[in-house]
């Protein structure tokens, strides 16, 4: 059975909940058991998906447990009949479209130290490659901290897939993903030129305060930085996903605290959707050639 692993930033909870809940051909959905996965699991449960959890070192056990050969031995005589042969072929085709997905959500606070972020992503890639047909990196390039992963792991033996926009470029960060690509993000920044904006997805709007506390002085999450008069717009980036009912409230409270105007902007889930579908199809193809 093909295994697609995902190493993800916690900022992508909504996008992951969306693509995973839409995949009706999942054989298994397994989460690396850590605190960071709980929000995503809660969102999947609201969509009637109940994934399994396991420590990273126990994941291979779950992947290796499956049906034995007993069923095939019992049904072999039925293959003499055309109806059962056709049924068997149809079942093989259906099974061939199924995948097992293993999700590893990493800490949001890793963004505070880009070298630490890089080392943690590298470490998890090495560990998960041992049982994966491919790994989808659910991060942007993050200030170029992750921009050379393909080069760094050229000899890994397990292909890496990335969040790419319609131009085939790896996205810069989570805001690029929410806009639908790097060009769309650049256009949005151009439209806000002269009225500096802070872009808020639902996860950013609900997590920025936590990020400030965990940031240990990082300027990106410092209230003094956010109170700079050049930032006068809180851009509410709506991708159409409604996992957080407090999105508008959180944006309004953020804008009020930092004396900003709330401005709605239209986002997209296409980068997450297309990148997931591409990685999924690729691991099916790789597994079928083994």
C-alpha positions as CSV (number, residue, x, y, z in Angstrom):
1,X,0.0,0.0,0.0
2,X,1.5,3.4,-1.0
3,X,2.5,5.6,2.0
4,X,2.5,9.4,1.7
5,X,4.0,11.1,4.6
6,X,3.4,14.8,5.4
7,X,5.6,17.0,7.5
8,X,3.6,20.1,8.2
9,X,3.7,23.5,9.9
10,X,0.9,23.9,12.5
11,X,-0.2,27.0,10.6
12,X,-1.7,24.7,7.9
13,X,-4.2,23.0,10.2
14,X,-7.2,24.3,8.1
15,X,-5.7,23.4,4.7
16,X,-4.7,19.9,5.9
17,X,-8.1,19.3,7.4
18,X,-9.6,20.3,4.0
19,X,-7.5,18.1,1.8
20,X,-7.5,15.1,4.1
21,X,-11.3,15.2,4.7
22,X,-11.9,15.3,0.9
23,X,-9.8,12.2,0.3
24,X,-12.2,9.3,0.3
25,X,-9.6,6.8,-0.8
26,X,-7.6,6.8,2.3
27,X,-6.6,3.3,3.5
28,X,-5.2,4.7,6.8
29,X,-4.7,8.1,8.3
30,X,-2.1,8.1,11.0
31,X,-0.8,11.0,13.1
32,X,2.6,11.2,14.8
33,X,1.4,11.5,18.4
34,X,2.3,15.0,19.7
35,X,0.6,18.0,21.2
36,X,0.8,19.9,17.9
37,X,-1.6,17.4,16.1
38,X,-4.5,17.9,18.5
39,X,-6.1,20.9,16.8
40,X,-6.0,19.2,13.4
41,X,-7.4,16.0,14.8
42,X,-10.3,18.0,16.4
43,X,-11.1,19.6,13.0
44,X,-11.0,16.2,11.2
45,X,-13.3,14.7,13.9
46,X,-15.8,17.5,13.1
47,X,-15.8,16.2,9.5
48,X,-16.3,12.6,10.8
49,X,-12.8,11.5,10.3
50,X,-11.1,9.7,13.3
51,X,-7.4,9.2,12.6
52,X,-5.1,7.0,14.6
53,X,-2.2,8.3,16.6
54,X,1.2,6.6,17.3
55,X,4.7,7.7,18.4
56,X,7.0,8.1,15.4
57,X,9.0,5.0,16.1
58,X,5.8,2.9,16.2
59,X,4.5,4.1,12.8
60,X,6.1,1.2,10.9
61,X,4.2,-1.3,13.0
62,X,0.9,0.2,11.9
63,X,2.0,0.2,8.3
64,X,3.1,-3.4,8.3
65,X,-0.1,-4.7,9.9
66,X,-2.5,-5.7,7.3
67,X,-4.4,-8.6,5.7
68,X,-2.5,-11.9,5.3
69,X,-2.8,-14.3,2.5
70,X,-5.6,-16.4,3.9
71,X,-8.4,-14.4,2.2
72,X,-6.6,-14.8,-1.2
73,X,-6.2,-18.6,-0.7
74,X,-9.9,-19.0,0.1
75,X,-11.1,-17.0,-2.9
76,X,-8.6,-18.4,-5.5
77,X,-11.1,-21.1,-6.8
78,X,-13.6,-18.4,-7.5
79,X,-11.3,-16.9,-10.1
80,X,-12.4,-19.7,-12.5
81,X,-15.7,-17.8,-12.9
82,X,-15.6,-14.6,-15.2
83,X,-17.9,-12.6,-12.8
84,X,-15.5,-13.1,-9.9
85,X,-12.4,-12.4,-12.1
86,X,-14.0,-9.1,-13.1
87,X,-14.9,-8.3,-9.5
88,X,-11.3,-9.2,-8.5
89,X,-9.8,-6.8,-11.1
90,X,-12.2,-4.0,-10.1
91,X,-11.1,-4.5,-6.4
92,X,-7.5,-4.4,-7.4
93,X,-8.0,-1.2,-9.2
94,X,-9.8,0.4,-6.3
95,X,-7.1,-0.8,-3.8
96,X,-4.5,0.7,-6.2
97,X,-6.0,4.2,-5.7
98,X,-5.9,4.0,-1.9
99,X,-3.1,5.4,0.1
100,X,-1.9,5.5,3.7
101,X,-1.2,9.0,4.9
102,X,1.1,9.7,7.9
103,X,1.0,13.3,9.2
104,X,3.6,14.9,11.4
105,X,2.7,18.4,12.6
106,X,5.7,20.4,14.0
107,X,5.7,23.2,16.5
108,X,4.7,26.7,15.4
109,X,7.4,28.3,17.5
110,X,10.1,26.7,15.3
111,X,9.7,29.8,13.1
112,X,11.4,31.9,15.7
113,X,14.7,30.2,14.9
114,X,15.1,29.4,11.3
115,X,18.1,27.2,11.8
116,X,16.2,25.2,14.4
117,X,13.3,24.9,12.0
118,X,15.6,23.6,9.3
119,X,17.3,21.1,11.6
120,X,13.9,19.7,12.8
121,X,12.5,19.4,9.3
122,X,15.7,17.6,8.2
123,X,15.6,15.3,11.2
124,X,12.0,14.3,10.5
125,X,12.6,13.8,6.8
126,X,15.3,11.3,7.6
127,X,13.2,9.4,10.1
128,X,10.1,9.3,7.9
129,X,11.8,8.4,4.7
130,X,12.5,4.9,6.0
131,X,8.8,4.0,5.7
132,X,7.5,6.4,3.1
133,X,7.1,6.3,-0.7
134,X,7.2,10.0,-0.7
135,X,7.1,13.0,1.7
136,X,5.1,16.2,1.1
137,X,6.7,19.2,2.8
138,X,3.7,21.3,4.0
139,X,5.9,24.4,4.5
140,X,6.9,27.3,2.3
141,X,10.5,28.1,1.8
142,X,10.3,30.1,5.1
143,X,12.8,32.8,4.4
144,X,14.9,30.3,2.4
145,X,15.4,28.2,5.5
146,X,13.8,25.3,3.6
147,X,14.6,26.4,0.1
148,X,17.2,23.8,-0.6
149,X,15.6,20.7,0.7
150,X,15.5,19.0,-2.7
151,X,19.2,19.6,-3.1
152,X,20.0,18.6,0.5
153,X,18.2,15.3,0.1
154,X,19.1,14.5,-3.5
155,X,20.4,11.0,-2.5
156,X,17.7,10.2,0.0
157,X,16.0,7.6,-2.1
158,X,12.5,8.9,-1.0
159,X,11.1,11.8,-3.2
160,X,10.1,15.0,-1.6
161,X,7.1,17.1,-2.8
162,X,6.5,20.7,-2.1
163,X,3.7,23.3,-1.9
164,X,3.8,24.8,-5.4
165,X,1.7,27.4,-7.1
166,X,0.3,27.2,-10.6
167,X,3.6,28.6,-12.0
168,X,5.4,25.6,-10.5
169,X,7.2,27.7,-7.9
170,X,7.5,26.6,-4.3
171,X,5.5,29.1,-2.2
172,X,7.3,31.5,0.0
173,X,5.3,31.0,3.2
174,X,1.8,30.2,4.6
175,X,0.4,33.6,3.5
176,X,1.5,32.8,-0.1
177,X,-0.4,29.5,0.2
178,X,-3.5,31.2,1.5
179,X,-3.4,33.7,-1.4
180,X,-3.0,30.9,-4.0
181,X,0.6,31.5,-4.9
182,X,3.6,33.9,-4.9
183,X,2.3,36.1,-7.6
184,X,-1.1,36.5,-5.9
185,X,0.7,37.4,-2.7
186,X,2.9,40.0,-4.5
187,X,-0.2,41.6,-6.0
188,X,-1.9,41.8,-2.6
189,X,1.2,43.5,-1.1
190,X,1.3,45.9,-4.0
191,X,-2.4,46.8,-3.5
192,X,-1.5,47.6,0.2
193,X,1.5,49.6,-0.7
194,X,1.7,52.7,1.5
195,X,-0.7,51.2,4.0
196,X,1.4,48.5,5.6
197,X,-0.7,45.3,6.2
198,X,-0.5,42.3,8.5
199,X,-2.1,39.3,6.8
200,X,-4.2,37.1,9.0
201,X,-5.4,33.6,8.2
202,X,-7.7,31.9,10.8
203,X,-4.7,30.2,12.3
204,X,-2.6,33.3,12.4
205,X,-5.5,35.2,14.0
206,X,-5.9,32.6,16.7
207,X,-2.2,31.9,17.3
208,X,-0.3,35.2,17.1
209,X,-0.5,35.8,20.8
210,X,0.9,32.3,21.5
211,X,3.6,33.0,19.0
212,X,4.5,36.2,20.7
213,X,4.9,34.4,24.1
214,X,6.9,31.6,22.6
215,X,8.9,33.9,20.4
216,X,11.4,34.9,23.1
217,X,11.9,38.3,21.7
218,X,11.7,37.6,18.0
219,X,10.7,40.8,16.2
220,X,8.1,39.1,14.1
221,X,5.9,38.4,17.1
222,X,6.7,41.5,19.2
223,X,3.9,43.8,20.1
224,X,6.2,46.8,19.8
225,X,6.8,45.7,16.2
226,X,3.1,45.3,15.5
227,X,2.4,48.7,17.0
228,X,4.6,50.4,14.4
229,X,2.3,53.1,12.8
230,X,3.3,51.9,9.3
231,X,1.1,48.9,9.9
232,X,-2.5,50.2,9.7
233,X,-4.3,47.3,8.0
234,X,-5.3,43.9,9.4
235,X,-6.0,42.0,6.3
236,X,-8.5,39.2,6.9
237,X,-7.6,36.5,4.5
238,X,-10.6,34.4,3.8
239,X,-9.9,31.1,2.0
240,X,-13.5,29.9,2.3
241,X,-12.6,27.4,5.0
242,X,-14.8,27.7,8.1
243,X,-13.1,25.6,10.8
244,X,-12.7,28.5,13.2
245,X,-16.0,30.2,14.1
246,X,-14.0,32.9,15.9
247,X,-12.0,34.1,12.9
248,X,-13.8,37.4,12.5
249,X,-13.7,38.1,16.3
250,X,-10.0,37.3,16.5
251,X,-9.2,39.6,13.6
252,X,-11.3,42.4,15.1
253,X,-9.6,42.0,18.5
254,X,-6.2,42.0,16.8
255,X,-7.1,45.2,14.8
256,X,-8.4,46.9,17.9
257,X,-5.3,46.1,20.0
258,X,-3.0,47.5,17.3
259,X,-5.2,50.3,16.0
260,X,-5.6,48.8,12.6
261,X,-8.4,48.9,10.0
262,X,-9.8,45.5,9.1
263,X,-9.8,44.8,5.4
264,X,-11.2,41.6,3.9
265,X,-9.2,39.8,1.2
266,X,-10.1,36.7,-0.9
267,X,-7.8,33.7,-0.5
268,X,-7.6,30.2,-2.0
269,X,-7.0,26.6,-1.1
270,X,-5.8,25.7,-4.6
271,X,-2.1,25.4,-3.7
272,X,-2.8,23.0,-0.8
273,X,-5.3,21.0,-2.9
274,X,-3.2,20.6,-6.0
275,X,0.0,20.0,-4.1
276,X,-1.6,17.2,-2.1
277,X,-3.2,15.6,-5.2
278,X,0.1,15.7,-7.1
279,X,2.0,14.0,-4.2
280,X,-0.7,11.4,-3.8
281,X,-0.7,10.4,-7.5
282,X,3.1,10.3,-7.5
283,X,3.4,7.9,-4.6
284,X,0.7,5.6,-6.1
285,X,2.8,5.5,-9.3
286,X,6.0,4.9,-7.4
287,X,4.5,2.1,-5.4
288,X,3.0,0.4,-8.4
289,X,6.5,0.1,-10.0
290,X,8.0,-1.6,-6.9
